[in-house]
Amino acid sequence: MKYNIFFFIGLAVFFIGCKGEVLPKPKAMLRLDYPVAEYAKSSPDCVYTFDKNILSEIKESKDCSMVLDYPMMNGSIYLTYKPVQGNLDTLLVDAQKLSYEHVVKADNIAEQPFINQEDGVYGMFYEVSGNAASQSQFYVTDSINHFVTGSLYFYAKPNYDSILPAAMYLQNDIRRIMESLRWKN
């Protein structure tokens, strides 16, 4: 008799407690939306100009190198200027070597050449995927007088999945910098 009561109670719990299929909740992902980029012509006291995102804060140094800070993304684009003085080969090798130093942590490094013959701007954009320190590198030059390198860094431990939305947003800004860069006479 005692076992019959437990049997009926267990049967009642089974039918009452199982009203529907139980499904685990899917993992939620943080959605990072950034405003549509608006650009304004930078006017540094330098030998080149470019369009910069109005969300960035520019910090110039006296040698035409500068940092574009993006406080809301906790990242920066570093621009370094070097005059070409018969050392173009060395500058190109150094820029390429800097990009490929990330190959240890990177899953892939995609090269995208850039040519603007009309304005004399030539370069290369490197998109780095994976948990590398820098997600993008680039250089531009006129091959005669000027050479600019750029790198994207975030002030956080590299986690490609987490920083991917911000990295993609800033890669578009880098492409805009390359496309709009002009040498002053």
Secondary structure, DSSP 8 states (H G I E B T S, - for coil): -HHHHHHHHHHHHHHHH-SS------------------EEE---SSSEE-EEETTSEEEE-TTS-EEEEEGGGTEEEEEEEEE-SS-HHHHHHHHHHHHHGGGGTEEEEEEEEEEETTTTEEEEEEEEEES-SEEEEEEEE-SSSEEEEEEEEESS---HHHHHHHHHHHHHHHHHHHHH-EE--
